[in-house]
Amino acid sequence: MTYFDLQVNGYGGTDFCSDHMTAEEFHSACESLAADGIESFLATIITDSVDALVGKLERMVEFRDEDPLIKKMVRGFHVEGPFISPLEGYVGAHPASEVCPANVEDAKRLIDAGNGLVRLITLAPEYDEGAATTRFIAEQGITVSAGHCDPSMQTLERAIDAGLSMVTHLGNGCPVTVNRHENFIQRALSLSDRLWLCFIPDGAHVPFFALNNYLKIAGLERTIMTTDAIMAAGLGPGTYELSGAPVEIDEHGVARRPGSPNLAGSTIRGHEVARNLRSHLGMNDSEIDLVFRANPLKALGLE
């Protein structure tokens, strides 16, 4: 079985968020992803200055145009930020200094830089005044996802009405400790009939017993699994980079910024996602295919 992953920040020593990634490194990452069961994916970049993000997108477009393997495997791009919450905890591993409110002008620059390949944009609905940017992005046929955010129920519903249709790695992109009832996780779960809910099934981002509870509410028909892999995937413990800043990987493969309790992407690989879903959640092959291939393709309009 092979899978589709809508959030891959890097792999096997290559950081897609780097200003210095080479075509050879991009190709190598694609080879490693294919070897680990990923048929295709969205190359993901996280918060940086808009100018820097434009440059990264343009460079990946160029590499993809010139390399048949990259073209085959990279179905498009996921831009996670810079339109997210700057608040501690919610900002996660993103650089708060580069976060900015959502706006149509910058969104258009990012979309244009992707040359028709930006498939997914993650933003914070509470930093999108009147949901204007969400509406604009959705009107371009691009999926809009809520992530690294804490919108009120009213704001989240307004964003959905404007075209938002997904939640990025639910249960993460928020403080380690939140209000037990009044929090974004509960709000998103309550609207799961209107949203695609994405999860990282590595046991660290969401404990498997909690993930099982979430799936009972959302149902597999609205569920998407992703690795949220970073360059350290497949490399073992050590210090690596995510968008130019250090990330420490412990002996369990858990990634964090040095000194921070918040997670910074994951090191789980495609075949390990399938293994975890089978062994910890009791899914069969058809259910794994649904949440780790069919659903994300459907959510992005790529089926």
Backbone as CSV, one residue per row, in Angstrom:
resi,resn,N_x,N_y,N_z,CA_x,CA_y,CA_z,C_x,C_y,C_z
1,MET,0.835,-1.198,0.000,0.000,0.000,0.000,0.873,1.252,0.000
2,THR,0.404,2.276,-0.670,1.091,3.563,-0.680,0.110,4.650,-0.261
3,TYR,0.648,5.804,0.162,-0.166,6.801,0.825,0.100,8.209,0.286
4,PHE,-0.793,9.126,0.671,-0.647,10.534,0.315,-0.587,11.358,1.597
5,ASP,0.430,12.183,1.726,0.661,12.965,2.944,0.567,14.449,2.618
6,LEU,-0.351,15.160,3.269,-0.550,16.576,2.946,0.286,17.535,3.779
7,GLN,1.196,16.997,4.600,2.032,17.891,5.410,3.391,17.255,5.675
8,VAL,4.345,17.572,4.803,5.719,17.088,4.967,6.645,18.293,4.886
9,ASN,7.286,18.611,6.003,8.174,19.780,6.090,9.600,19.471,5.634
10,GLY,9.920,18.200,5.554,11.249,17.762,5.180,11.365,16.276,5.435
11,TYR,12.520,15.699,5.080,12.642,14.246,5.218,14.081,13.825,4.959
12,GLY,14.532,12.860,5.743,15.818,12.225,5.481,16.987,13.168,5.325
13,GLY,17.010,14.233,6.108,18.111,15.182,6.064,17.866,16.412,5.214
14,THR,16.709,16.490,4.554,16.368,17.650,3.729,15.267,18.449,4.398
15,ASP,15.476,19.750,4.528,14.485,20.656,5.113,13.868,21.490,4.002
16,PHE,12.593,21.218,3.693,11.913,21.967,2.636,11.782,23.447,2.990
17,CYS,11.899,23.763,4.275,11.759,25.142,4.733,13.071,25.923,4.676
18,SER,14.128,25.267,4.272,15.436,25.919,4.244,15.559,26.872,3.068
19,ASP,16.263,27.976,3.297,16.581,28.904,2.211,17.649,28.339,1.279
20,HIS,18.273,27.241,1.692,19.433,26.751,0.953,19.229,25.335,0.404
21,MET,18.014,24.819,0.433,17.773,23.484,-0.102,18.157,23.418,-1.580
22,THR,18.835,22.354,-1.955,19.233,22.169,-3.340,18.287,21.215,-4.056
23,ALA,18.364,21.215,-5.374,17.548,20.290,-6.163,17.906,18.847,-5.831
24,GLU,19.182,18.596,-5.589,19.623,17.238,-5.248,19.043,16.794,-3.915
25,GLU,18.980,17.697,-2.959,18.400,17.358,-1.656,16.903,17.104,-1.771
26,PHE,16.210,17.909,-2.560,14.782,17.729,-2.774,14.519,16.364,-3.412
27,HIS,15.316,16.014,-4.405,15.194,14.721,-5.081,15.439,13.578,-4.095
28,SER,16.473,13.699,-3.277,16.808,12.666,-2.299,15.676,12.451,-1.306
29,ALA,15.060,13.544,-0.852,13.935,13.424,0.076,12.775,12.681,-0.576
30,CYS,12.525,12.963,-1.844,11.454,12.268,-2.560,11.750,10.777,-2.655
31,GLU,12.998,10.425,-2.904,13.374,9.007,-2.943,13.118,8.336,-1.596
32,SER,13.480,8.999,-0.515,13.295,8.430,0.818,11.821,8.295,1.168
33,LEU,11.034,9.299,0.815,9.596,9.236,1.065,8.969,8.077,0.304
34,ALA,9.346,7.908,-0.958,8.813,6.808,-1.761,9.181,5.462,-1.152
35,ALA,10.411,5.346,-0.656,10.859,4.092,-0.050,10.079,3.762,1.212
36,ASP,9.518,4.785,1.859,8.772,4.586,3.099,7.264,4.574,2.886
37,GLY,6.824,4.401,1.643,5.407,4.181,1.386,4.608,5.385,0.966
38,ILE,5.243,6.536,0.784,4.521,7.734,0.372,4.543,7.833,-1.158
39,GLU,3.360,7.755,-1.756,3.244,7.841,-3.206,3.372,9.277,-3.691
40,SER,2.785,10.211,-2.933,2.885,11.634,-3.255,2.559,12.434,-2.007
41,PHE,2.855,13.750,-2.049,2.714,14.557,-0.834,2.671,16.033,-1.184
42,LEU,2.333,16.845,-0.162,2.447,18.290,-0.262,3.713,18.716,0.469
43,ALA,4.641,19.345,-0.244,5.821,19.916,0.400,5.363,21.132,1.197
44,THR,5.711,21.156,2.479,5.167,22.146,3.407,6.247,23.109,3.868
45,ILE,5.903,24.402,3.894,6.792,25.412,4.442,6.061,26.143,5.559
46,ILE,6.808,26.514,6.600,6.206,27.161,7.757,6.544,28.650,7.774
47,THR,6.006,29.334,8.761,6.096,30.790,8.880,7.515,31.323,8.672
48,ASP,7.570,32.331,7.824,8.782,33.110,7.576,8.290,34.445,7.037
49,SER,9.191,35.353,6.710,8.737,36.576,6.061,8.071,36.194,4.738
50,VAL,7.139,37.020,4.295,6.461,36.721,3.034,7.459,36.677,1.890
51,ASP,8.432,37.578,1.895,9.458,37.558,0.851,10.202,36.225,0.833
52,ALA,10.557,35.731,2.020,11.282,34.461,2.100,10.413,33.301,1.640
53,LEU,9.153,33.301,2.030,8.239,32.238,1.609,8.058,32.240,0.095
54,VAL,7.948,33.429,-0.483,7.833,33.535,-1.944,9.057,32.907,-2.602
55,GLY,10.234,33.208,-2.079,11.456,32.643,-2.639,11.499,31.127,-2.535
56,LYS,11.064,30.596,-1.405,11.072,29.139,-1.215,10.105,28.463,-2.181
57,LEU,8.931,29.046,-2.344,7.956,28.467,-3.271,8.474,28.507,-4.707
58,GLU,9.025,29.634,-5.097,9.543,29.759,-6.469,10.661,28.754,-6.728
59,ARG,11.507,28.542,-5.731,12.607,27.588,-5.899,12.074,26.158,-6.029
60,MET,11.094,25.791,-5.217,10.542,24.438,-5.313,9.802,24.228,-6.630
61,VAL,9.125,25.250,-7.124,8.480,25.157,-8.436,9.527,24.871,-9.507
62,GLU,10.634,25.590,-9.442,11.709,25.405,-10.425,12.278,23.989,-10.352
63,PHE,12.570,23.524,-9.132,13.113,22.168,-8.970,12.133,21.128,-9.495
64,ARG,10.861,21.327,-9.210,9.835,20.368,-9.638,9.717,20.328,-11.158
65,ASP,9.801,21.470,-11.791,9.693,21.536,-13.248,10.825,20.778,-13.940
66,GLU,11.978,20.688,-13.261,13.170,20.133,-13.900,13.452,18.681,-13.525
67,ASP,12.649,18.108,-12.626,12.958,16.769,-12.118,11.707,15.890,-12.172
68,PRO,11.696,14.838,-12.990,10.501,13.994,-13.125,10.050,13.347,-11.817
69,LEU,10.984,12.926,-10.968,10.588,12.303,-9.707,9.913,13.313,-8.791
70,ILE,10.495,14.502,-8.674,9.880,15.531,-7.840,8.498,15.884,-8.377
71,LYS,8.390,16.009,-9.693,7.095,16.344,-10.297,6.059,15.269,-10.004
72,LYS,6.474,14.013,-10.047,5.561,12.902,-9.785,5.099,12.890,-8.326
73,MET,6.020,13.150,-7.407,5.704,12.983,-5.992,5.126,14.227,-5.343
74,VAL,5.562,15.407,-5.744,5.085,16.645,-5.118,3.825,17.098,-5.847
75,ARG,2.668,16.834,-5.232,1.395,17.203,-5.843,1.091,18.684,-5.656
76,GLY,1.858,19.325,-4.816,1.660,20.746,-4.567,2.301,21.153,-3.265
77,PHE,1.892,22.336,-2.780,2.512,22.913,-1.594,1.474,23.240,-0.527
78,HIS,1.903,23.091,0.709,1.119,23.484,1.883,1.861,24.641,2.542
79,VAL,1.220,25.793,2.617,1.815,26.973,3.248,1.201,27.110,4.636
80,GLU,1.980,26.781,5.653,1.512,26.793,7.050,2.048,28.065,7.716
81,GLY,1.230,29.120,7.721,1.674,30.431,8.166,1.968,31.285,6.942
82,PRO,2.264,32.564,7.111,2.535,33.248,8.384,1.288,33.792,9.082
83,PHE,0.087,33.449,8.548,-1.156,34.049,9.067,-1.703,33.254,10.254
84,ILE,-0.863,33.028,11.270,-1.273,32.226,12.419,-1.236,33.079,13.684
85,SER,-1.579,32.473,14.811,-1.549,33.199,16.078,-0.108,33.388,16.550
86,PRO,0.241,34.605,16.995,1.587,34.840,17.508,1.723,34.499,18.991
87,LEU,0.637,34.089,19.627,0.632,33.878,21.072,1.416,32.629,21.456
88,GLU,2.089,32.694,22.584,2.899,31.572,23.055,2.038,30.315,23.166
89,GLY,2.592,29.212,22.754,1.832,27.963,22.747,1.157,27.757,21.414
90,TYR,0.323,28.704,21.031,-0.368,28.588,19.744,0.592,28.738,18.570
91,VAL,1.606,29.538,18.726,2.563,29.743,17.633,3.436,28.511,17.421
92,GLY,3.546,27.669,18.456,4.303,26.432,18.338,5.761,26.680,18.001
93,ALA,6.266,25.937,16.991,7.665,26.065,16.594,7.881,27.134,15.540
94,HIS,6.831,27.872,15.197,6.957,28.937,14.195,7.584,30.178,14.822
95,PRO,8.362,30.942,14.068,8.959,32.165,14.613,7.911,33.271,14.764
96,ALA,7.607,33.645,15.996,6.562,34.640,16.259,6.872,35.984,15.602
97,SER,8.149,36.271,15.414,8.535,37.562,14.841,8.083,37.716,13.393
98,GLU,7.809,36.616,12.707,7.417,36.680,11.298,5.919,36.464,11.091
99,VAL,5.191,36.234,12.174,3.739,36.051,12.070,3.086,37.384,11.725
100,CYS,2.056,37.340,10.895,1.317,38.556,10.561,-0.151,38.215,10.333
101,PRO,-1.043,39.204,10.489,-2.463,38.941,10.247,-2.692,38.546,8.791
102,ALA,-3.693,37.727,8.576,-4.044,37.333,7.210,-4.464,38.552,6.410
103,ASN,-4.024,38.588,5.159,-4.422,39.678,4.271,-4.366,39.184,2.836
104,VAL,-5.238,39.722,2.022,-5.378,39.238,0.654,-4.127,39.504,-0.174
105,GLU,-3.500,40.654,0.024,-2.328,41.010,-0.782,-1.214,39.982,-0.629
106,ASP,-0.871,39.631,0.618,0.195,38.652,0.836,-0.241,37.257,0.410
107,ALA,-1.502,36.920,0.639,-2.002,35.615,0.195,-1.845,35.468,-1.305
108,LYS,-2.158,36.525,-2.033,-2.027,36.484,-3.491,-0.570,36.309,-3.909
109,ARG,0.344,36.972,-3.222,1.762,36.818,-3.537,2.210,35.361,-3.362
110,LEU,1.767,34.743,-2.279,2.148,33.357,-2.009,1.552,32.413,-3.047
111,ILE,0.300,32.635,-3.369,-0.367,31.782,-4.356,0.302,31.925,-5.724
112,ASP,0.621,33.150,-6.103,1.275,33.383,-7.397,2.660,32.724,-7.444
113,ALA,3.380,32.778,-6.328,4.720,32.184,-6.287,4.659,30.669,-6.466
114,GLY,3.548,30.072,-6.038,3.391,28.631,-6.163,2.995,28.176,-7.551
115,ASN,2.718,29.116,-8.444,2.457,28.807,-9.857,1.359,27.747,-10.016
116,GLY,0.264,27.931,-9.281,-0.866,27.012,-9.391,-0.748,25.758,-8.561
117,LEU,0.307,25.650,-7.740,0.550,24.431,-6.977,0.311,24.577,-5.474
118,VAL,-0.040,25.767,-4.996,-0.425,25.897,-3.592,-1.798,25.249,-3.441
119,ARG,-1.844,24.168,-2.686,-3.077,23.396,-2.516,-3.740,23.620,-1.161
120,LEU,-2.943,24.065,-0.189,-3.431,24.150,1.187,-2.735,25.299,1.897
121,ILE,-3.519,26.123,2.595,-2.977,27.211,3.412,-3.571,27.110,4.808
122,THR,-2.691,27.063,5.798,-3.119,27.035,7.198,-3.045,28.441,7.768
123,LEU,-4.131,28.870,8.417,-4.157,30.198,9.029,-4.980,30.163,10.317
124,ALA,-4.921,31.269,11.056,-5.699,31.426,12.285,-6.918,32.286,11.979
125,PRO,-8.127,31.732,12.045,-9.316,32.506,11.692,-9.485,33.790,12.494
126,GLU,-9.012,33.796,13.749,-9.183,34.993,14.574,-8.265,36.131,14.151
127,TYR,-7.295,35.848,13.279,-6.424,36.892,12.742,-6.719,37.150,11.263
128,ASP,-7.928,36.812,10.847,-8.388,37.062,9.482,-9.669,37.886,9.575
129,GLU,-9.518,39.190,9.554,-10.649,40.085,9.789,-11.766,39.844,8.777
130,GLY,-12.947,39.565,9.316,-14.114,39.341,8.477,-14.011,38.113,7.603
131,ALA,-13.021,37.244,7.873,-12.771,36.037,7.072,-12.505,36.375,5.607
132,ALA,-12.029,37.602,5.350,-11.844,38.064,3.970,-10.764,37.263,3.239
133,THR,-9.658,36.964,3.930,-8.580,36.222,3.277,-8.975,34.764,3.074
134,THR,-9.658,34.198,4.055,-10.176,32.828,3.899,-11.057,32.738,2.664
135,ARG,-11.947,33.697,2.515,-12.858,33.689,1.364,-12.077,33.804,0.054
136,PHE,-11.101,34.695,0.026,-10.300,34.884,-1.177,-9.565,33.599,-1.555
137,ILE,-8.902,32.975,-0.576,-8.131,31.757,-0.853,-9.054,30.641,-1.342
138,ALA,-10.180,30.465,-0.659,-11.120,29.415,-1.048,-11.658,29.639,-2.456
139,GLU,-11.857,30.892,-2.817,-12.360,31.208,-4.162,-11.344,30.865,-5.252
140,GLN,-10.074,30.703,-4.863,-9.042,30.294,-5.829,-8.976,28.778,-5.974
141,GLY,-9.863,28.077,-5.279,-9.858,26.618,-5.329,-8.828,25.982,-4.423
142,ILE,-8.328,26.741,-3.449,-7.310,26.266,-2.516,-7.967,25.964,-1.169
143,THR,-7.610,24.839,-0.577,-8.173,24.452,0.710,-7.606,25.329,1.820
144,VAL,-8.497,25.809,2.694,-8.089,26.637,3.833,-8.296,25.833,5.115
145,SER,-7.262,25.807,5.948,-7.293,25.027,7.178,-6.997,25.921,8.377
146,ALA,-7.663,25.655,9.487,-7.414,26.376,10.734,-6.330,25.653,11.518
147,GLY,-5.302,26.391,11.909,-4.231,25.786,12.684,-3.431,26.836,13.423
148,HIS,-2.768,26.426,14.516,-2.016,27.367,15.356,-2.922,28.555,15.667
149,CYS,-4.063,28.254,16.263,-5.109,29.261,16.399,-5.977,28.973,17.613
150,ASP,-6.791,29.967,17.967,-7.746,29.809,19.061,-8.988,30.664,18.801
151,PRO,-9.668,30.435,17.670,-10.852,31.242,17.364,-12.026,30.873,18.264
152,SER,-12.862,31.852,18.539,-14.110,31.561,19.237,-14.991,30.702,18.342
153,MET,-16.040,30.136,18.907,-16.967,29.347,18.103,-17.584,30.196,16.993
154,GLN,-17.942,31.424,17.321,-18.545,32.312,16.327,-17.566,32.605,15.188
155,THR,-16.303,32.859,15.536,-15.298,33.151,14.518,-15.012,31.928,13.655
156,LEU,-14.962,30.762,14.274,-14.721,29.538,13.522,-15.878,29.251,12.561
157,GLU,-17.097,29.433,13.027,-18.258,29.209,12.157,-18.282,30.211,11.005
158,ARG,-17.896,31.453,11.281,-17.829,32.459,10.217,-16.793,32.065,9.177
159,ALA,-15.648,31.534,9.624,-14.617,31.102,8.692,-15.100,29.939,7.831
160,ILE,-15.817,29.008,8.439,-16.365,27.880,7.684,-17.344,28.382,6.632
161,ASP,-18.169,29.323,7.005,-19.119,29.903,6.041,-18.386,30.574,4.877
162,ALA,-17.158,31.086,5.145,-16.377,31.759,4.111,-15.561,30.791,3.265
163,GLY,-15.500,29.517,3.672,-14.798,28.535,2.861,-13.780,27.681,3.576
164,LEU,-13.485,27.958,4.845,-12.564,27.108,5.593,-13.146,25.704,5.725
165,SER,-12.320,24.671,5.492,-12.874,23.317,5.456,-12.037,22.280,6.182
166,MET,-10.990,22.701,6.891,-10.078,21.732,7.489,-9.491,22.284,8.778
167,VAL,-8.983,21.376,9.627,-8.204,21.753,10.804,-6.854,21.044,10.724
168,THR,-5.783,21.811,10.835,-4.423,21.288,10.769,-4.025,20.670,12.104
169,HIS,-3.498,19.452,12.065,-3.034,18.673,13.236,-3.786,19.032,14.530
170,LEU,-5.063,18.654,14.575,-5.891,18.926,15.751,-5.276,18.296,17.005
171,GLY,-5.314,19.052,18.093,-4.704,18.618,19.344,-3.316,19.172,19.519
172,ASN,-2.810,19.847,18.490,-1.483,20.459,18.529,-1.597,21.881,18.001
173,GLY,-0.480,22.605,18.006,-0.551,24.016,17.646,-1.332,24.802,18.678
174,CYS,-1.233,24.356,19.937,-1.898,25.048,21.050,-1.059,24.811,22.305
175,PRO,-1.310,25.562,23.373,-0.511,25.380,24.579,-0.628,23.961,25.138
176,VAL,0.386,23.548,25.865,0.359,22.223,26.488,-0.823,22.103,27.440
177,THR,-1.151,23.203,28.140,-2.281,23.216,29.071,-3.308,24.231,28.597
178,VAL,-4.565,23.780,28.448,-5.660,24.648,28.020,-6.853,24.428,28.941
179,ASN,-7.848,25.304,28.849,-9.090,25.126,29.585,-9.680,23.755,29.261
180,ARG,-10.151,23.060,30.258,-10.561,21.670,30.062,-11.749,21.504,29.122
181,HIS,-12.629,22.521,29.034,-13.791,22.418,28.159,-13.792,23.477,27.058
182,GLU,-13.502,24.710,27.444,-13.586,25.827,26.493,-12.252,25.977,25.776
183,ASN,-12.064,25.178,24.729,-10.813,25.233,23.981,-11.061,24.889,22.518
184,PHE,-10.061,25.143,21.687,-10.215,24.971,20.240,-10.464,23.519,19.856
185,ILE,-9.861,22.593,20.578,-10.061,21.176,20.248,-11.540,20.820,20.349
186,GLN,-12.174,21.243,21.444,-13.594,20.937,21.624,-14.458,21.637,20.581
187,ARG,-14.099,22.872,20.246,-14.880,23.604,19.235,-14.788,22.899,17.881
188,ALA,-13.590,22.510,17.501,-13.414,21.840,16.211,-14.149,20.506,16.180
189,LEU,-14.058,19.738,17.254,-14.757,18.455,17.294,-16.262,18.639,17.173
190,SER,-16.782,19.715,17.754,-18.225,19.954,17.696,-18.693,20.293,16.290
191,LEU,-17.760,20.703,15.437,-18.084,21.069,14.051,-17.503,20.068,13.060
192,SER,-17.224,18.858,13.527,-16.536,17.880,12.689,-17.376,17.427,11.502
193,ASP,-18.671,17.681,11.529,-19.489,17.338,10.360,-19.263,18.320,9.214
194,ARG,-18.579,19.451,9.495,-18.324,20.474,8.477,-16.838,20.642,8.172
195,LEU,-15.989,19.878,8.844,-14.548,20.059,8.728,-13.830,18.727,8.511
196,TRP,-12.754,18.764,7.738,-11.800,17.668,7.718,-10.866,17.866,8.905
197,LEU,-10.677,16.832,9.718,-9.826,16.937,10.889,-8.558,16.121,10.669
198,CYS,-7.392,16.796,10.765,-6.103,16.139,10.546,-5.447,15.797,11.886
199,PHE,-4.789,14.654,11.932,-4.103,14.199,13.140,-2.736,13.626,12.782
200,ILE,-1.811,13.706,13.754,-0.479,13.119,13.615,-0.435,11.887,14.519
201,PRO,-0.494,10.676,13.954,-0.624,9.466,14.783,0.721,8.868,15.201
202,ASP,1.504,9.653,15.916,2.806,9.153,16.366,2.822,8.816,17.857
203,GLY,1.703,9.037,18.537,1.639,8.749,19.963,2.172,9.859,20.836
204,ALA,2.916,10.795,20.262,3.463,11.929,21.007,2.599,13.165,20.820
205,HIS,2.176,13.438,19.592,1.335,14.608,19.344,-0.046,14.443,19.961
206,VAL,-0.619,13.265,19.854,-1.879,12.927,20.519,-1.749,11.502,21.035
207,PRO,-1.914,11.274,22.342,-1.878,9.889,22.841,-2.920,9.043,22.107
208,PHE,-2.597,7.798,21.871,-3.481,6.975,21.055,-4.880,6.821,21.660
209,PHE,-4.986,6.791,22.990,-6.319,6.655,23.577,-7.151,7.910,23.315
210,ALA,-6.499,9.078,23.344,-7.216,10.322,23.047,-7.572,10.392,21.563
211,LEU,-6.645,9.972,20.711,-6.924,9.953,19.273,-8.109,9.054,18.974
212,ASN,-8.181,7.929,19.641,-9.317,7.024,19.457,-10.624,7.702,19.852
213,ASN,-10.594,8.486,20.933,-11.791,9.230,21.339,-12.195,10.243,20.268
214,TYR,-11.202,10.958,19.738,-11.488,11.956,18.706,-12.111,11.306,17.471
215,LEU,-11.585,10.144,17.091,-12.089,9.480,15.894,-13.518,8.985,16.083
216,LYS,-13.875,8.631,17.300,-15.247,8.210,17.566,-16.221,9.368,17.337
217,ILE,-15.764,10.576,17.626,-16.610,11.760,17.423,-16.633,12.163,15.958
218,ALA,-15.449,12.259,15.348,-15.354,12.776,13.982,-15.803,11.756,12.943
219,GLY,-15.516,10.482,13.194,-15.777,9.459,12.199,-14.659,9.420,11.170
220,LEU,-14.359,8.249,10.666,-13.255,8.116,9.718,-13.527,8.851,8.418
221,GLU,-14.788,9.081,8.092,-15.127,9.751,6.836,-14.654,11.194,6.803
222,ARG,-14.383,11.793,7.968,-13.933,13.188,8.021,-12.514,13.305,8.580
223,THR,-11.809,12.191,8.659,-10.494,12.144,9.302,-9.371,12.025,8.283
224,ILE,-8.271,12.743,8.556,-7.066,12.692,7.731,-5.854,12.468,8.642
225,MET,-4.978,11.570,8.252,-3.730,11.364,8.964,-2.576,11.973,8.176
226,THR,-1.606,12.515,8.893,-0.424,13.108,8.278,0.783,12.852,9.166
227,THR,1.977,12.894,8.573,3.183,12.745,9.388,3.620,14.063,10.006
228,ASP,3.435,15.185,9.321,4.038,16.464,9.707,5.542,16.274,9.885
229,ALA,6.131,15.436,9.018,7.537,15.077,9.147,8.457,16.267,8.889
230,ILE,9.589,16.265,9.587,10.636,17.256,9.384,11.895,16.546,8.877
231,MET,12.956,17.289,8.635,14.161,16.725,8.041,14.740,15.568,8.840
232,ALA,14.461,15.513,10.139,15.024,14.471,10.992,14.352,13.122,10.813
233,ALA,13.256,13.053,10.067,12.562,11.783,9.874,13.521,10.745,9.292
234,GLY,13.656,9.640,10.001,14.519,8.554,9.551,15.962,8.665,9.972
235,LEU,16.306,9.685,10.764,17.720,9.917,11.089,18.100,9.603,12.530
236,GLY,17.158,9.468,13.448,17.495,9.160,14.827,17.732,10.389,15.676
237,PRO,18.053,10.195,16.965,18.241,11.310,17.896,19.360,12.247,17.451
238,GLY,19.220,13.533,17.860,20.238,14.515,17.521,19.638,15.888,17.390
239,THR,20.430,16.831,16.904,19.980,18.201,16.687,19.957,18.480,15.189
240,TYR,18.817,18.940,14.715,18.618,19.187,13.293,18.050,20.590,13.120
241,GLU,17.487,20.880,11.940,16.927,22.212,11.696,15.510,22.120,11.157
242,LEU,14.729,23.129,11.465,13.429,23.355,10.847,13.357,24.840,10.544
243,SER,13.386,25.182,9.258,13.336,26.565,8.811,14.453,27.404,9.428
244,GLY,15.638,26.818,9.484,16.811,27.566,9.927,17.035,27.625,11.416
245,ALA,16.144,27.046,12.215,16.295,27.066,13.670,16.443,25.630,14.180
246,PRO,17.168,25.445,15.292,17.449,24.085,15.761,16.224,23.363,16.312
247,VAL,16.216,22.051,16.097,15.212,21.156,16.659,15.947,19.975,17.268
248,GLU,15.599,19.645,18.498,16.230,18.510,19.170,15.312,17.289,19.100
249,ILE,15.880,16.145,18.714,15.152,14.885,18.632,15.632,13.989,19.766
250,ASP,14.701,13.552,20.632,15.105,12.713,21.765,15.140,11.238,21.358
251,GLU,15.394,10.397,22.338,15.562,8.968,22.039,14.270,8.300,21.588
252,HIS,13.142,8.985,21.810,11.854,8.446,21.365,11.423,9.021,20.012
253,GLY,12.276,9.844,19.422,11.955,10.440,18.130,11.082,11.670,18.216
254,VAL,10.919,12.227,19.423,10.068,13.394,19.620,10.874,14.667,19.370
255,ALA,10.297,15.581,18.575,11.000,16.798,18.155,10.497,18.011,18.923
256,ARG,11.438,18.797,19.470,11.091,20.036,20.167,12.162,21.090,19.909
257,ARG,11.726,22.364,19.948,12.720,23.430,19.975,13.470,23.323,21.299
258,PRO,14.765,23.603,21.334,15.526,23.509,22.579,14.885,24.325,23.701
259,GLY,14.628,23.669,24.832,14.071,24.339,25.993,12.575,24.558,25.954
260,SER,11.898,24.088,24.927,10.456,24.307,24.796,9.690,23.009,25.024
261,PRO,8.516,23.094,25.693,7.695,21.891,25.854,6.867,21.581,24.616
262,ASN,6.786,22.550,23.696,5.960,22.359,22.503,6.688,21.526,21.452
263,LEU,5.928,20.721,20.748,6.476,19.861,19.711,6.800,20.679,18.465
264,ALA,7.731,20.174,17.664,8.174,20.882,16.456,8.169,19.909,15.285
265,GLY,6.987,19.581,14.807,6.878,18.584,13.756,7.142,17.199,14.316
266,SER,7.245,16.210,13.418,7.458,14.842,13.878,8.546,14.170,13.067
267,THR,8.920,12.972,13.496,9.897,12.176,12.756,9.280,10.873,12.272
268,ILE,7.972,10.733,12.381,7.316,9.502,11.955,7.341,9.386,10.436
269,ARG,7.455,8.156,9.938,7.509,7.900,8.498,6.225,7.223,8.025
270,GLY,6.029,7.220,6.711,4.772,6.756,6.154,4.379,5.363,6.590
271,HIS,5.283,4.407,6.499,4.949,3.037,6.876,4.695,2.928,8.378
272,GLU,5.288,3.831,9.165,5.050,3.812,10.608,3.659,4.334,10.948
273,VAL,3.153,5.292,10.156,1.768,5.733,10.327,0.828,4.551,10.159
274,ALA,1.001,3.817,9.072,0.148,2.656,8.815,0.260,1.632,9.938
275,ARG,1.470,1.390,10.394,1.672,0.431,11.488,0.947,0.878,12.752
276,ASN,1.062,2.160,13.096,0.414,2.655,14.308,-1.104,2.592,14.210
277,LEU,-1.640,2.956,13.050,-3.089,2.913,12.892,-3.602,1.481,13.014
278,ARG,-2.819,0.558,12.535,-3.214,-0.852,12.602,-3.095,-1.392,14.028
279,SER,-1.960,-1.118,14.660,-1.692,-1.752,15.950,-2.335,-1.032,17.127
280,HIS,-2.426,0.301,17.073,-2.949,1.051,18.215,-4.425,1.415,18.074
281,LEU,-4.920,1.504,16.841,-6.310,1.919,16.633,-7.153,0.841,15.961
282,GLY,-6.535,-0.287,15.640,-7.276,-1.415,15.100,-7.826,-1.216,13.705
283,MET,-7.227,-0.321,12.922,-7.727,-0.086,11.569,-7.279,-1.189,10.625
284,ASN,-8.132,-1.483,9.643,-7.752,-2.425,8.592,-7.188,-1.658,7.402
285,ASP,-6.768,-2.376,6.383,-6.103,-1.735,5.252,-7.003,-0.720,4.547
286,SER,-8.274,-1.030,4.394,-9.170,-0.106,3.698,-9.392,1.161,4.510
287,GLU,-9.434,1.045,5.831,-9.598,2.229,6.685,-8.336,3.085,6.672
288,ILE,-7.175,2.438,6.677,-5.916,3.183,6.588,-5.839,3.918,5.255
289,ASP,-6.221,3.242,4.185,-6.224,3.876,2.869,-7.161,5.082,2.842
290,LEU,-8.284,4.984,3.532,-9.254,6.082,3.565,-8.653,7.327,4.198
291,VAL,-8.049,7.168,5.381,-7.600,8.340,6.138,-6.214,8.827,5.743
292,PHE,-5.441,7.987,5.049,-4.060,8.361,4.722,-3.805,8.379,3.213
293,ARG,-4.881,8.403,2.445,-4.754,8.585,1.003,-6.023,9.205,0.417
294,ALA,-7.130,8.476,0.499,-8.353,8.925,-0.175,-8.895,10.227,0.397
295,ASN,-9.000,10.324,1.718,-9.573,11.532,2.318,-8.745,12.789,2.061
296,PRO,-7.421,12.757,2.280,-6.672,13.990,2.002,-6.726,14.408,0.538
297,LEU,-6.703,13.452,-0.373,-6.844,13.804,-1.784,-8.196,14.434,-2.061
298,LYS,-9.238,13.867,-1.470,-10.592,14.402,-1.651,-10.697,15.803,-1.069
299,ALA,-10.137,16.002,0.117,-10.219,17.305,0.791,-9.530,18.402,-0.008
300,LEU,-8.532,18.023,-0.781,-7.773,18.992,-1.581,-8.263,19.088,-3.016
301,GLY,-9.278,18.290,-3.347,-9.798,18.301,-4.709,-8.854,17.654,-5.705
302,LEU,-8.022,16.697,-5.239,-7.030,16.055,-6.084,-7.376,14.616,-6.424
303,GLU,-8.523,14.130,-5.975,-8.877,12.728,-6.220,-9.138,12.481,-7.700
